[in-house]
Amino acid sequence: MNSAMNNAQIRNGEVRIAPVTLENRKRVNEFILSRWFSLDMIIRGEVVDMRLADGFIAYKDETILGLITYRYISRDCEILSLDSLKENQGIGTALISKVKETAVAAKCERLKLITTNDNIHAIRFYQKRGFDLACLYHDAVDAARRLKPSIPLLGDDDIPIRHELEFVYDLEPATA
């Protein structure tokens, strides 16, 4: 078990990470709706159906404390969403570690993700975990609103949501 998971266990009591399965998919979809208000996400102009996304859930007892979703695109593993209900407890870091392990086993070359320019918390979080800003998609959210008009104009701290930021993390190949 990795050190991030040990930190989550120490701070939260026993935290269990489990894959998203057919058995827990309904709860996962309800969790996504409660956090994102839709099961559709727009990423670089593509509508992504979150009901089909792979992922991992962090539980304490039977309560969902966090969720990460991802998909494979060629040699990349793309993180679609990451939510932690208890900040600064190691849950988000543990979920990312689990996806890293899965991506290495699937022979992916890198992790990548998109966030928006207003999400200063996420920008800080990912950079502290070794992700590097790779690309700015200027005015991409304006284009995304044409597909999903419910995307708000203002985000965290009343910052206008306009751009998508792509972060990448190069993965080490699995050792045989």
QUISULDA-V850080 format. One record per residue. N is the residue number from 1. PSI is psi in degrees with one decimal (none if undefined). OMEGA is omega in radians with two decimals (999 if undefined). BURIAL is 1 if it has 16 or more other C-alpha atoms within 10 Angstrom, else 0. Layout:
n=N psi=PSI omega=OMEGA burial=BURIAL
n=N psi=PSI omega=OMEGA burial=BURIAL
This chain:
n=1 psi=139.1 omega=-3.05 burial=0
n=2 psi=166.7 omega=-3.08 burial=0
n=3 psi=-32.5 omega=3.11 burial=0
n=4 psi=-42.5 omega=3.13 burial=1
n=5 psi=-40.7 omega=3.10 burial=1
n=6 psi=-41.4 omega=3.10 burial=1
n=7 psi=-42.3 omega=3.12 burial=1
n=8 psi=-41.0 omega=3.12 burial=1
n=9 psi=-42.9 omega=-3.12 burial=1
n=10 psi=-44.5 omega=-3.05 burial=0
n=11 psi=-26.8 omega=-3.01 burial=0
n=12 psi=6.5 omega=-2.95 burial=0
n=13 psi=-159.6 omega=-3.09 burial=0
n=14 psi=115.2 omega=3.07 burial=0
n=15 psi=132.6 omega=-3.12 burial=1
n=16 psi=136.6 omega=3.06 burial=1
n=17 psi=128.7 omega=-3.11 burial=1
n=18 psi=149.8 omega=3.10 burial=0
n=19 psi=156.2 omega=2.98 burial=1
n=20 psi=129.8 omega=-3.12 burial=1
n=21 psi=174.0 omega=3.05 burial=0
n=22 psi=-34.1 omega=-3.10 burial=0
n=23 psi=-33.7 omega=-3.11 burial=0
n=24 psi=5.1 omega=-3.06 burial=0
n=25 psi=-39.2 omega=-3.13 burial=1
n=26 psi=-45.5 omega=3.10 burial=0
n=27 psi=-39.3 omega=3.12 burial=0
n=28 psi=-45.8 omega=3.13 burial=1
n=29 psi=-40.0 omega=3.09 burial=1
n=30 psi=-39.7 omega=3.10 burial=0
n=31 psi=-45.7 omega=3.12 burial=1
n=32 psi=-46.4 omega=3.12 burial=1
n=33 psi=-39.4 omega=-3.12 burial=0
n=34 psi=-27.3 omega=-3.09 burial=0
n=35 psi=-34.8 omega=-3.00 burial=0
n=36 psi=-8.4 omega=3.08 burial=0
n=37 psi=13.0 omega=3.12 burial=0
n=38 psi=155.6 omega=3.02 burial=0
n=39 psi=4.4 omega=3.04 burial=1
n=40 psi=134.0 omega=3.07 burial=1
n=41 psi=142.4 omega=3.11 burial=1
n=42 psi=121.3 omega=3.13 burial=1
n=43 psi=117.0 omega=3.14 burial=1
n=44 psi=44.7 omega=3.07 burial=1
n=45 psi=5.2 omega=-3.14 burial=1
n=46 psi=135.1 omega=3.03 burial=0
n=47 psi=119.4 omega=-3.14 burial=0
n=48 psi=123.0 omega=3.12 burial=1
n=49 psi=106.5 omega=-3.07 burial=0
n=50 psi=-14.8 omega=3.09 burial=1
n=51 psi=-14.5 omega=-3.12 burial=0
n=52 psi=-4.4 omega=-3.04 burial=0
n=53 psi=139.2 omega=2.97 burial=1
n=54 psi=163.5 omega=3.11 burial=1
n=55 psi=-179.7 omega=3.08 burial=1
n=56 psi=144.2 omega=-3.14 burial=1
n=57 psi=136.9 omega=2.99 burial=1
n=58 psi=123.5 omega=-3.12 burial=1
n=59 psi=148.0 omega=2.80 burial=1
n=60 psi=121.5 omega=-2.94 burial=1
n=61 psi=-121.9 omega=3.10 burial=0
n=62 psi=10.8 omega=-3.13 burial=0
n=63 psi=129.5 omega=3.07 burial=0
n=64 psi=122.1 omega=3.09 burial=1
n=65 psi=-21.8 omega=-3.12 burial=1
n=66 psi=162.3 omega=-3.14 burial=1
n=67 psi=137.4 omega=2.98 burial=1
n=68 psi=137.4 omega=3.07 burial=1
n=69 psi=152.7 omega=-3.09 burial=1
n=70 psi=169.0 omega=3.04 burial=1
n=71 psi=161.0 omega=3.10 burial=1
n=72 psi=134.2 omega=3.04 burial=0
n=73 psi=104.5 omega=-3.11 burial=0
n=74 psi=-122.4 omega=-3.10 burial=0
n=75 psi=10.4 omega=3.14 burial=0
n=76 psi=151.2 omega=2.94 burial=1
n=77 psi=118.8 omega=-3.09 burial=1
n=78 psi=122.0 omega=3.03 burial=1
n=79 psi=124.0 omega=-3.12 burial=1
n=80 psi=-39.6 omega=3.14 burial=1
n=81 psi=151.9 omega=3.03 burial=1
n=82 psi=121.7 omega=3.11 burial=1
n=83 psi=133.5 omega=3.03 burial=1
n=84 psi=126.6 omega=-3.12 burial=1
n=85 psi=-13.5 omega=3.11 burial=0
n=86 psi=100.8 omega=-3.10 burial=0
n=87 psi=152.8 omega=3.04 burial=0
n=88 psi=32.3 omega=3.12 burial=0
n=89 psi=-0.2 omega=3.14 burial=1
n=90 psi=2.0 omega=-3.08 burial=1
n=91 psi=-49.6 omega=3.12 burial=1
n=92 psi=-42.0 omega=3.13 burial=1
n=93 psi=-41.2 omega=3.12 burial=1
n=94 psi=-39.3 omega=3.12 burial=1
n=95 psi=-41.2 omega=3.08 burial=1
n=96 psi=-42.0 omega=3.12 burial=1
n=97 psi=-39.5 omega=3.13 burial=1
n=98 psi=-41.3 omega=3.10 burial=1
n=99 psi=-38.1 omega=3.08 burial=1
n=100 psi=-47.4 omega=3.13 burial=1
n=101 psi=-44.6 omega=-3.13 burial=0
n=102 psi=-42.3 omega=-3.12 burial=0
n=103 psi=-39.9 omega=3.10 burial=1
n=104 psi=-44.3 omega=3.13 burial=1
n=105 psi=-29.8 omega=3.12 burial=0
n=106 psi=6.2 omega=3.11 burial=0
n=107 psi=31.7 omega=3.04 burial=1
n=108 psi=151.7 omega=3.14 burial=1
n=109 psi=-25.4 omega=-3.13 burial=1
n=110 psi=158.1 omega=2.93 burial=1
n=111 psi=146.7 omega=3.01 burial=1
n=112 psi=162.9 omega=3.13 burial=1
n=113 psi=161.1 omega=3.06 burial=1
n=114 psi=136.0 omega=2.93 burial=1
n=115 psi=176.7 omega=-3.12 burial=1
n=116 psi=160.8 omega=-3.04 burial=1
n=117 psi=-24.1 omega=-3.12 burial=1
n=118 psi=-16.9 omega=-2.98 burial=1
n=119 psi=68.9 omega=-3.09 burial=1
n=120 psi=-37.7 omega=3.12 burial=0
n=121 psi=-47.0 omega=3.14 burial=0
n=122 psi=-40.7 omega=3.13 burial=0
n=123 psi=-46.0 omega=3.11 burial=1
n=124 psi=-46.7 omega=-3.10 burial=0
n=125 psi=-51.4 omega=-3.07 burial=0
n=126 psi=-39.5 omega=3.12 burial=1
n=127 psi=-36.9 omega=3.11 burial=0
n=128 psi=-19.9 omega=-3.13 burial=0
n=129 psi=17.7 omega=3.00 burial=0
n=130 psi=1.6 omega=3.09 burial=0
n=131 psi=147.0 omega=-3.11 burial=1
n=132 psi=137.6 omega=3.07 burial=1
n=133 psi=120.8 omega=-3.05 burial=1
n=134 psi=-29.9 omega=-3.05 burial=0
n=135 psi=144.1 omega=3.00 burial=0
n=136 psi=121.8 omega=3.06 burial=1
n=137 psi=94.5 omega=-3.02 burial=0
n=138 psi=129.3 omega=3.12 burial=0
n=139 psi=19.4 omega=-3.13 burial=0
n=140 psi=-31.7 omega=-3.12 burial=1
n=141 psi=-32.7 omega=3.04 burial=1
n=142 psi=-43.3 omega=3.10 burial=1
n=143 psi=-38.4 omega=-3.14 burial=1
n=144 psi=-31.9 omega=3.13 burial=1
n=145 psi=-23.7 omega=3.08 burial=1
n=146 psi=-30.1 omega=3.10 burial=0
n=147 psi=-29.9 omega=-3.08 burial=0
n=148 psi=86.0 omega=-3.06 burial=1
n=149 psi=-15.3 omega=-3.13 burial=0
n=150 psi=-7.3 omega=3.10 burial=0
n=151 psi=123.8 omega=-3.08 burial=1
n=152 psi=158.0 omega=3.08 burial=0
n=153 psi=-33.7 omega=-3.12 burial=0
n=154 psi=143.1 omega=3.13 burial=0
n=155 psi=-145.4 omega=-3.13 burial=0
n=156 psi=137.4 omega=3.10 burial=0
n=157 psi=29.0 omega=-3.14 burial=0
n=158 psi=30.8 omega=3.07 burial=0
n=159 psi=129.4 omega=3.08 burial=0
n=160 psi=132.0 omega=3.12 burial=0
n=161 psi=112.2 omega=-3.07 burial=1
n=162 psi=-35.2 omega=-2.95 burial=1
n=163 psi=150.3 omega=2.98 burial=1
n=164 psi=137.9 omega=3.09 burial=1
n=165 psi=128.4 omega=3.11 burial=1
n=166 psi=128.1 omega=3.06 burial=1
n=167 psi=145.1 omega=3.13 burial=1
n=168 psi=153.9 omega=3.08 burial=1
n=169 psi=115.9 omega=3.13 burial=1
n=170 psi=131.6 omega=-3.10 burial=0
n=171 psi=145.5 omega=3.03 burial=1
n=172 psi=136.7 omega=3.12 burial=0
n=173 psi=149.2 omega=3.09 burial=0
n=174 psi=140.6 omega=3.09 burial=0
n=175 psi=140.4 omega=-3.09 burial=0
n=176 psi=none omega=999 burial=0
